[in-house]
């Protein structure tokens, strides 16, 4: 309802509405000379909100081919969903389409078919209506643009476009080279072993690539039983010999979270030190099952450091350290892989 971009666009919208009215009825609006209300609007390029009605949209080309790029809409009746989707396709590409329905099954059927003709689809029901952004409101994290005359693909806009506006370069090299260049440990790079447990070193002291290789531990029957009883996880793969043997693994295996817990037991330092808290775990993958009687060993490496530039209530600074964790078995095969995030104190 606000001003258009220019007087010429105002004239263009008026001309297109006149063309549309040759095959559609005027419900309201459409007056280019309507009275403006408000201060400083006399010279603005406003156009009156206009609603048209096309009674035979399946047999009328103009309502699909002529676009009045302003506050103009055309109502088109349809008899069923197939006809509605056919009408949407006649638009030859759109920035956004809205589907208003309370039936998830209908949305699941319709959206994949409409997606080919729209850059974005807005599904509206009673749950989302209260915080709806509206049909045409672009969101910074979503794609903007659409096929055909809606932009010929994806337009640049919002957060998604930021990287397109920045100079970027791909860097190719060995893990050690990439670690040095990016200041983030790349698995396979040379590690730094100081002889001091990394958890005993303050944030400033830690180096990217600083690493610890732990001792090994065998995971046995008693470990699996105790973990199952403690957690209530009595999944058959851990306790039923016959069923486990018939499975894809061919044997009983340890709980994945038992492997994580035992891995932590191998690298955690018990006494107080610079590591204050473990507050996150990212990119976890259980790569290979650990059978009863297998042993595990952990390689813990300082992957990334982030200075929070904050101090606690006692005035001590803190930083975030991401640790690359590789858990391997007795055959040096990777069984679990993840990043642990910890808060690490700075020197007082």
C-alpha positions as CSV (number, residue, x, y, z in Angstrom):
1,X,0.0,0.0,0.0
2,X,3.0,2.3,0.2
3,X,4.6,4.3,-2.6
4,X,5.9,2.5,-5.7
5,X,9.4,3.1,-6.9
6,X,8.7,5.9,-9.3
7,X,6.0,7.8,-11.2
8,X,6.9,5.7,-14.3
9,X,6.2,2.5,-12.3
10,X,2.9,4.1,-11.2
11,X,1.9,4.7,-14.8
12,X,3.0,1.2,-15.8
13,X,0.8,-0.4,-13.1
14,X,-2.2,1.7,-14.2
15,X,-1.7,0.5,-17.8
16,X,-1.5,-3.1,-16.8
17,X,-4.6,-2.9,-14.6
18,X,-6.4,-1.5,-17.6
19,X,-5.3,-4.5,-19.7
20,X,-6.3,-6.9,-17.0
21,X,-9.8,-5.3,-16.7
22,X,-10.5,-6.3,-20.3
23,X,-10.9,-9.9,-19.1
24,X,-11.5,-9.5,-15.3
25,X,-14.0,-7.6,-13.2
26,X,-13.0,-4.8,-10.9
27,X,-14.0,-5.6,-7.3
28,X,-12.5,-2.6,-5.7
29,X,-9.7,0.0,-6.2
30,X,-8.1,0.6,-9.6
31,X,-8.4,4.4,-9.5
32,X,-5.0,6.0,-10.3
33,X,-6.4,9.4,-9.1
34,X,-7.6,8.3,-5.7
35,X,-7.4,10.8,-2.8
36,X,-4.2,10.6,-0.7
37,X,-4.3,11.0,3.0
38,X,-1.3,12.2,5.1
39,X,1.5,14.7,5.1
40,X,4.0,14.9,2.3
41,X,2.2,12.4,0.0
42,X,1.0,14.7,-2.7
43,X,4.0,14.0,-5.0
44,X,4.4,10.3,-4.1
45,X,4.0,7.5,-6.6
46,X,1.1,5.8,-4.8
47,X,-1.4,3.3,-6.4
48,X,-4.7,2.4,-4.9
49,X,-4.9,-1.2,-3.6
50,X,-6.8,-3.0,-6.3
51,X,-8.7,-6.3,-6.4
52,X,-9.9,-8.0,-9.6
53,X,-11.9,-11.1,-10.3
54,X,-11.5,-13.5,-13.3
55,X,-14.4,-15.9,-13.5
56,X,-12.8,-18.2,-16.1
57,X,-9.1,-18.3,-15.2
58,X,-8.5,-21.6,-17.0
59,X,-9.6,-20.1,-20.3
60,X,-8.1,-16.6,-19.9
61,X,-4.4,-16.0,-20.7
62,X,-4.1,-12.3,-19.7
63,X,-4.4,-12.9,-15.9
64,X,-1.5,-15.2,-16.1
65,X,0.7,-13.3,-18.6
66,X,0.2,-9.7,-17.4
67,X,1.8,-8.7,-14.1
68,X,0.9,-5.4,-12.5
69,X,3.8,-4.9,-10.2
70,X,2.0,-3.1,-7.4
71,X,-0.7,-3.6,-4.8
72,X,-2.9,-5.5,-7.3
73,X,-4.4,-9.0,-6.9
74,X,-6.7,-11.1,-9.0
75,X,-9.1,-13.7,-7.5
76,X,-9.3,-16.9,-9.6
77,X,-11.9,-19.6,-8.5
78,X,-11.0,-23.3,-8.8
79,X,-13.0,-26.5,-8.3
80,X,-10.3,-28.7,-6.8
81,X,-6.6,-28.9,-5.9
82,X,-5.5,-30.2,-9.2
83,X,-7.0,-27.1,-10.9
84,X,-5.5,-24.8,-8.3
85,X,-2.0,-26.2,-9.0
86,X,-2.6,-25.9,-12.7
87,X,-3.4,-22.2,-12.2
88,X,-0.3,-21.7,-10.1
89,X,1.8,-23.2,-12.8
90,X,0.2,-20.8,-15.4
91,X,2.0,-18.0,-13.7
92,X,5.3,-19.0,-15.3
93,X,7.4,-18.7,-12.2
94,X,6.9,-16.8,-8.9
95,X,8.9,-15.5,-6.1
96,X,6.6,-17.0,-3.5
97,X,3.4,-19.0,-3.3
98,X,1.2,-19.4,-0.2
99,X,-0.8,-22.5,0.7
100,X,-3.4,-22.0,3.3
101,X,-4.6,-25.3,4.8
102,X,-5.1,-27.1,8.1
103,X,-4.3,-30.5,6.6
104,X,-0.6,-31.6,6.8
105,X,-1.2,-34.5,4.4
106,X,-2.5,-32.1,1.8
107,X,0.6,-29.8,2.2
108,X,2.8,-32.8,1.9
109,X,1.2,-33.7,-1.4
110,X,1.0,-30.2,-2.9
111,X,4.2,-28.5,-1.9
112,X,6.6,-30.7,-3.8
113,X,4.6,-30.1,-7.0
114,X,4.3,-26.3,-6.4
115,X,8.0,-26.0,-5.6
116,X,9.1,-26.3,-9.3
117,X,7.3,-23.0,-10.0
118,X,8.1,-21.0,-6.9
119,X,11.2,-19.7,-5.2
120,X,9.6,-20.0,-1.8
121,X,6.5,-21.6,-0.4
122,X,4.6,-20.2,2.6
123,X,2.4,-22.8,4.3
124,X,-0.1,-21.1,6.6
125,X,-2.3,-22.8,9.2
126,X,-3.8,-21.9,12.5
127,X,-0.6,-22.7,14.4
128,X,1.6,-20.4,12.4
129,X,-0.9,-17.7,11.6
130,X,-0.1,-15.7,14.7
131,X,3.5,-15.2,13.7
132,X,3.1,-15.3,10.0
133,X,5.5,-13.0,8.0
134,X,3.0,-12.5,5.2
135,X,3.0,-13.9,1.7
136,X,5.6,-11.6,0.1
137,X,7.9,-10.8,3.0
138,X,11.5,-12.0,2.3
139,X,13.4,-13.6,5.1
140,X,17.1,-13.2,5.3
141,X,17.9,-16.9,5.9
142,X,15.7,-18.1,3.0
143,X,16.1,-18.3,-0.7
144,X,14.7,-15.3,-2.6
145,X,13.9,-15.4,-6.3
146,X,12.3,-18.0,-8.4
147,X,12.1,-19.7,-11.8
148,X,11.0,-18.1,-15.0
149,X,10.1,-14.5,-15.1
150,X,10.4,-14.3,-11.2
151,X,14.1,-13.9,-11.6
152,X,15.4,-16.8,-13.6
153,X,16.7,-18.5,-10.5
154,X,18.0,-17.3,-7.1
155,X,18.3,-13.6,-6.4
156,X,20.8,-12.2,-4.0
157,X,19.4,-11.1,-0.7
158,X,19.8,-11.3,3.0
159,X,22.3,-13.6,4.8
160,X,22.5,-16.1,1.9
161,X,23.9,-13.3,-0.3
162,X,26.7,-12.2,2.1
163,X,29.3,-14.7,0.9
164,X,28.5,-13.8,-2.7
165,X,29.6,-10.3,-1.9
166,X,32.9,-11.3,-0.3
167,X,36.1,-12.3,-2.0
168,X,36.7,-16.0,-1.4
169,X,39.5,-18.4,-2.2
170,X,39.8,-22.2,-2.0
171,X,43.0,-23.4,-0.4
172,X,44.5,-26.8,-1.3
173,X,47.2,-28.4,0.7
174,X,48.3,-31.0,3.2
175,X,46.5,-31.2,6.6
176,X,49.5,-29.6,8.3
177,X,49.5,-26.7,5.8
178,X,45.8,-26.2,6.2
179,X,46.1,-26.2,10.0
180,X,48.7,-23.5,9.8
181,X,46.8,-21.3,7.3
182,X,43.4,-21.6,8.8
183,X,44.5,-21.7,12.5
184,X,42.2,-24.7,13.0
185,X,43.4,-28.2,13.4
186,X,42.7,-30.4,10.3
187,X,42.7,-34.1,11.2
188,X,45.9,-35.8,9.8
189,X,48.1,-32.8,10.5
190,X,51.2,-33.1,12.7
191,X,50.3,-32.8,16.4
192,X,52.1,-31.2,19.2
193,X,52.8,-33.3,22.3
194,X,54.3,-31.2,25.2
195,X,54.3,-33.9,27.8
196,X,51.7,-32.0,29.8
197,X,48.1,-32.9,29.7
198,X,46.3,-30.2,27.6
199,X,43.5,-30.0,30.2
200,X,46.2,-28.7,32.6
201,X,47.0,-25.7,30.4
202,X,45.4,-22.3,30.4
203,X,43.6,-20.8,27.4
204,X,46.6,-18.7,26.4
205,X,49.0,-21.6,26.8
206,X,47.2,-24.0,24.5
207,X,48.4,-24.3,20.9
208,X,46.3,-25.4,18.0
209,X,47.3,-29.0,17.3
210,X,48.3,-29.6,20.9
211,X,47.4,-33.3,21.5
212,X,47.2,-36.2,23.9
213,X,47.2,-39.9,23.1
214,X,45.6,-41.8,26.0
215,X,46.1,-45.2,27.4
216,X,43.9,-48.1,26.2
217,X,40.9,-49.6,27.9
218,X,39.2,-52.9,27.3
219,X,35.4,-52.8,27.3
220,X,34.1,-56.1,28.7
221,X,30.9,-57.9,29.8
222,X,30.9,-56.2,33.2
223,X,31.1,-52.7,31.7
224,X,28.1,-53.3,29.4
225,X,26.0,-54.9,32.2
226,X,26.7,-52.1,34.6
227,X,26.0,-49.4,32.0
228,X,22.7,-51.1,31.0
229,X,21.6,-51.4,34.6
230,X,22.6,-47.8,35.3
231,X,20.9,-46.2,32.3
232,X,18.0,-48.7,31.6
233,X,19.3,-49.2,28.1
234,X,18.8,-53.0,27.7
235,X,18.8,-53.0,23.9
236,X,19.1,-56.6,22.6
237,X,22.3,-55.8,20.7
238,X,24.1,-55.4,24.0
239,X,22.7,-58.4,25.9
240,X,21.1,-61.1,23.6
241,X,23.9,-63.3,22.1
242,X,21.6,-65.1,19.7
243,X,19.8,-62.1,18.4
244,X,23.0,-60.1,18.1
245,X,24.7,-62.9,16.2
246,X,21.9,-62.9,13.7
247,X,22.2,-59.1,13.2
248,X,24.4,-57.3,10.6
249,X,27.1,-57.0,13.3
250,X,27.3,-60.7,14.0
251,X,28.1,-60.2,17.6
252,X,27.1,-58.3,20.8
253,X,28.4,-54.7,20.9
254,X,28.8,-52.1,23.5
255,X,26.5,-49.1,23.9
256,X,27.7,-46.2,21.8
257,X,27.3,-43.9,24.8
258,X,29.3,-46.3,26.9
259,X,32.1,-45.8,24.4
260,X,31.8,-42.0,24.8
261,X,31.7,-42.3,28.6
262,X,34.8,-44.6,28.7
263,X,36.6,-42.3,26.2
264,X,35.9,-39.3,28.5
265,X,37.3,-41.4,31.4
266,X,40.5,-41.9,29.5
267,X,41.2,-38.2,28.8
268,X,39.5,-36.2,31.6
269,X,41.7,-34.8,34.4
270,X,40.1,-35.4,37.8
271,X,41.6,-32.6,39.8
272,X,40.7,-28.9,39.5
273,X,42.4,-27.1,36.7
274,X,41.9,-24.6,33.9
275,X,39.1,-26.6,32.2
276,X,35.9,-25.3,33.8
277,X,33.0,-27.0,32.0
278,X,32.1,-29.2,29.1
279,X,29.1,-27.5,27.5
280,X,28.7,-29.1,24.1
281,X,29.4,-32.0,21.7
282,X,29.3,-31.6,18.0
283,X,29.6,-33.8,14.8
284,X,29.2,-37.1,16.7
285,X,29.5,-40.2,14.6
286,X,29.7,-43.8,15.7
287,X,31.8,-45.0,12.8
288,X,32.3,-48.7,13.8
289,X,30.8,-50.9,16.5
290,X,32.9,-51.8,19.5
291,X,32.5,-55.5,20.4
292,X,32.8,-57.0,23.9
293,X,36.5,-57.5,24.5
294,X,37.6,-54.8,22.2
295,X,39.8,-52.0,23.5
296,X,39.5,-48.3,22.8
297,X,42.1,-45.5,22.8
298,X,41.6,-41.7,22.4
299,X,43.5,-39.0,20.6
300,X,42.4,-35.6,22.0
301,X,43.6,-32.5,20.0
302,X,43.1,-28.8,20.4
303,X,41.2,-27.9,17.3
304,X,40.0,-24.4,17.7
305,X,40.2,-21.5,20.2
306,X,37.6,-18.7,20.6
307,X,38.4,-15.8,22.9
308,X,35.1,-14.9,24.6
309,X,36.5,-11.6,25.9
310,X,34.5,-12.1,29.0
311,X,35.3,-12.5,32.7
312,X,33.6,-14.4,35.5
313,X,32.3,-13.0,38.8
314,X,35.9,-13.2,40.2
315,X,37.4,-11.3,37.2
316,X,39.0,-14.3,35.6
317,X,38.8,-14.5,31.8
318,X,37.5,-17.4,29.8
319,X,37.8,-18.9,26.3
320,X,36.1,-21.6,24.4
321,X,38.2,-24.5,23.2
322,X,37.0,-27.1,20.6
323,X,38.7,-30.4,20.9
324,X,38.9,-32.9,18.1
325,X,38.3,-36.4,19.5
326,X,39.2,-39.6,17.7
327,X,38.3,-42.9,19.4
328,X,40.1,-46.0,17.9
329,X,40.1,-49.7,18.6
330,X,42.9,-52.2,19.1
331,X,43.3,-52.3,15.3
332,X,43.7,-48.5,15.0
333,X,40.3,-48.3,13.3
334,X,38.2,-45.2,14.0
335,X,35.1,-46.2,16.1
336,X,33.8,-42.7,17.1
337,X,34.5,-39.2,16.1
338,X,33.3,-35.9,17.5
339,X,34.2,-32.4,18.8
340,X,33.9,-31.5,22.5
341,X,33.5,-27.8,23.5
342,X,34.9,-26.7,26.8
343,X,35.2,-23.4,28.8
344,X,38.9,-22.9,29.6
345,X,40.1,-20.3,32.1
346,X,42.7,-17.7,31.3
347,X,45.6,-17.1,33.7
348,X,44.6,-14.9,36.6
